[in-house]
């Protein structure tokens, strides 16, 4: 029935997310696309929002920045209408795109809003993404704050996001002039 199709769709969306974290964006894009088609057929806005967020992240990773922006904006609208805390996920995606484009003020606003949504629910994925984004922005002006946020990101306790957390901390440590610690 439709319940098993929704479970399958959710499974596909989760698979796409883990492929993205594993560094296989092309495969993540294909899976997110499939999850999106299924969730649109069943008109499930929650699943549509998740599939769009993952597709946006995959597209961003593959350099399709305009298309990614469209996915994140649509996902934000959906989660906002649902009043869902998962709005934090596409907000982090938008933050990353703004940061990539050098739009620091817009990036910071997106990350901070995501952090506010994620913290009360202990949403480790959103918390981690927002903290990493903020740490990378802070590194230009306030290394101490950047270090603290990178540390918090690492402590947020998800294996799925350990690599980006370690890379961020290493990058900030390098900016601080400690090559040996950065290499570690």
C-alpha positions as CSV (number, residue, x, y, z in Angstrom):
1,X,0.0,0.0,0.0
2,X,0.9,3.7,0.1
3,X,2.4,3.2,3.6
4,X,5.1,0.9,2.2
5,X,5.8,3.3,-0.6
6,X,6.3,6.1,1.8
7,X,8.7,3.9,3.9
8,X,10.6,3.1,0.7
9,X,10.7,6.8,-0.2
10,X,12.1,7.7,3.2
11,X,14.6,4.9,2.9
12,X,15.7,6.2,-0.4
13,X,16.0,9.7,1.0
14,X,18.2,8.5,3.9
15,X,20.3,6.4,1.5
16,X,20.9,9.6,-0.6
17,X,21.9,11.5,2.5
18,X,24.5,8.9,3.6
19,X,25.9,8.7,0.0
20,X,26.4,12.4,0.1
21,X,28.3,12.2,3.4
22,X,30.3,9.3,2.0
23,X,31.4,11.5,-0.9
24,X,29.4,10.0,-3.7
25,X,27.3,13.0,-4.9
26,X,26.4,11.7,-8.3
27,X,24.8,8.6,-6.7
28,X,23.2,10.7,-4.0
29,X,21.7,12.9,-6.8
30,X,20.2,9.9,-8.5
31,X,18.7,8.6,-5.2
32,X,17.4,12.0,-4.2
33,X,15.8,12.4,-7.6
34,X,14.0,9.0,-7.1
35,X,12.9,9.9,-3.6
36,X,11.6,13.3,-4.9
37,X,9.6,11.7,-7.7
38,X,8.0,9.2,-5.3
39,X,7.2,11.8,-2.6
40,X,5.7,14.2,-5.3
41,X,3.5,11.3,-6.5
42,X,2.2,10.8,-3.0
43,X,2.0,14.6,-2.4
44,X,3.9,14.3,0.9
45,X,5.4,17.8,1.6
46,X,7.7,16.5,4.4
47,X,9.4,14.0,2.2
48,X,9.5,16.4,-0.7
49,X,11.3,18.9,1.5
50,X,13.9,16.3,2.5
51,X,14.4,15.0,-1.0
52,X,14.9,18.5,-2.3
53,X,17.4,19.3,0.5
54,X,19.5,16.3,-0.3
55,X,19.2,16.9,-4.1
56,X,20.3,20.5,-3.4
57,X,23.3,19.4,-1.4
58,X,24.3,16.9,-4.1
59,X,23.9,19.5,-6.9
60,X,25.9,22.0,-4.9
61,X,28.7,19.4,-4.4
62,X,28.6,18.8,-8.2
63,X,28.9,22.5,-8.9
64,X,25.3,23.1,-10.1
65,X,24.9,26.1,-7.8
66,X,21.8,27.7,-9.4
67,X,19.8,24.5,-9.4
68,X,20.9,23.8,-5.8
69,X,19.7,27.3,-4.7
70,X,16.3,26.5,-6.2
71,X,16.1,23.2,-4.3
72,X,17.0,24.8,-1.0
73,X,14.6,27.8,-1.4
74,X,11.7,25.4,-2.2
75,X,12.6,23.1,0.7
76,X,12.7,26.1,3.0
77,X,9.3,27.2,1.9
78,X,7.8,23.7,2.4
79,X,9.3,23.2,5.9
80,X,8.3,26.7,6.9
81,X,4.7,26.1,5.9
82,X,4.8,22.8,7.9
83,X,6.3,24.6,10.9
84,X,9.0,21.9,10.8
85,X,12.3,22.2,12.7
86,X,13.9,20.4,9.6
87,X,13.9,23.9,8.0
88,X,17.4,24.0,9.6
89,X,18.7,21.5,7.0
90,X,18.0,23.5,3.8
91,X,19.0,26.7,5.7
92,X,22.5,25.1,6.2
93,X,22.6,24.3,2.5
94,X,21.7,27.9,1.6
95,X,24.4,29.1,4.1
96,X,27.0,26.9,2.4
97,X,26.0,28.4,-1.0
98,X,26.2,32.0,0.3
99,X,29.6,31.2,1.9
100,X,30.8,29.7,-1.4
101,X,29.8,32.9,-3.2
102,X,31.4,35.1,-0.6
103,X,28.1,36.4,0.7
104,X,29.2,36.3,4.4
105,X,26.3,38.2,5.9
106,X,23.6,36.1,4.2
107,X,25.5,32.9,5.1
108,X,25.8,33.9,8.7
109,X,22.1,34.7,9.0
110,X,21.2,31.3,7.5
111,X,23.5,29.3,9.8
112,X,22.4,31.2,12.9
113,X,18.7,30.6,12.1
114,X,19.5,26.9,11.5
115,X,21.4,26.8,14.9
116,X,18.4,28.3,16.7
117,X,16.1,25.7,15.2
118,X,18.5,22.7,15.8
119,X,19.7,23.4,19.3
120,X,16.4,22.7,21.3
121,X,15.9,19.5,19.4
122,X,19.5,18.3,19.6
123,X,19.4,17.8,15.8
124,X,23.0,16.7,15.4
125,X,23.2,16.9,11.6
126,X,21.8,20.5,11.4
127,X,23.7,21.5,14.5
128,X,27.0,20.2,13.1
129,X,26.4,21.8,9.6
130,X,25.6,25.2,11.1
131,X,28.5,25.2,13.5
132,X,31.0,24.2,10.7
133,X,29.6,27.0,8.5
134,X,29.9,29.5,11.3
135,X,33.4,28.4,12.3
136,X,34.6,28.8,8.7
137,X,33.1,32.3,8.5
138,X,34.5,33.2,12.0
139,X,38.0,32.1,11.1
140,X,38.5,35.3,9.0
141,X,37.8,37.6,12.0
142,X,37.8,35.6,15.3
143,X,40.0,32.5,15.4
144,X,39.1,31.9,19.1
145,X,35.4,31.8,18.3
146,X,36.0,29.7,15.2
147,X,38.0,27.2,17.3
148,X,35.2,26.9,19.9
149,X,32.6,26.3,17.2
150,X,34.7,23.8,15.4
151,X,35.2,22.0,18.7
152,X,31.5,22.0,19.4
153,X,30.9,20.6,15.9
154,X,33.3,17.8,16.6
155,X,31.6,17.1,20.0
156,X,28.1,17.1,18.5
157,X,28.5,13.4,18.4
158,X,27.7,12.1,14.9
159,X,30.1,9.8,13.0
160,X,28.4,10.8,9.8
161,X,29.8,14.3,10.1
162,X,33.2,13.5,11.7
163,X,35.2,14.2,8.5
164,X,33.9,17.7,7.8
165,X,34.3,18.6,11.5
166,X,37.9,17.4,11.6
167,X,38.7,19.2,8.3
168,X,37.2,22.4,9.6
169,X,39.2,22.2,12.9
170,X,42.4,21.4,11.0
171,X,41.8,24.3,8.6
172,X,41.3,26.7,11.5
173,X,44.4,25.4,13.3
174,X,46.4,25.9,10.2
175,X,45.2,29.5,9.9
176,X,46.3,29.9,13.5
177,X,49.8,29.0,12.4
178,X,50.1,25.6,14.0
179,X,51.1,23.3,11.1
180,X,51.8,20.2,13.2
181,X,48.5,20.2,15.0
182,X,46.7,21.0,11.7
183,X,48.3,18.0,10.0
184,X,47.2,15.8,12.9
